[in-house]
Amino acid sequence: MSGLVDALLIVVAVVVVIARQFRASRIDTGRRWWLLPVVLAVVALREPGLLDAQHRTASIALLTAELLIGLAIGAGWAWTSRIWAEADGSVWSRSTKASGAVWAVGIGLRAGLFALGAVLGVHQDSSALLLALAATLLVRSGTLDWRARSLNTASAAVAPVPAYGQPMVRSSGKERV
């Protein structure tokens, strides 16, 4: 794929992710939350320009920093998201203002890394950014899935109490008069 297609894929993925993060969304713990990050990683790793052959060490250092920032953003995003369980047992999440701050800091750090690479003369391909985005989404989705499962087990351990006006369910077959 060309750099333009990679850049377009990155922009579309980021816009979709950011637009969806501030809406309440149901977390389905049974779905394949890892699929999109794996697809993005495969697309990124297929490109030959991931590392600069002329500046291999600096390129590896920048890629490592990019991945670490991606992992930190994913973790920060997941832990700053509000998560709750509804009465029917479904788990929902919505990002908070702190999640937006995590994104802003992450974008700033990534811009700083790009500037550092440009000063060092390291050729930087969009596949490194795509790989970091995959890491961000993988950590975020995995952490939210883990939090949702732990919330489900914690709420399932407590027997639901009937609300006022609802009939009590008795365990014995006979009803007292």
Secondary structure, DSSP 4 states (H G I P E B T S, - for coil): --HHHHHHHHHHHHHHHHHHHTS-EEE-TTS-TTHHHHHHHHHHHH-GGGS-STTHHHHHHHHHHHHHHHHHHHHHHHHHSEEEE-TTS-EEEE--HHHHHHHHHHHHHHHHHHHHHHHHT----HHHHHHHHHHHHHHHHHHHHHHHHHHHHHHHHSPPPPPTTSPPPPSSSPPP-
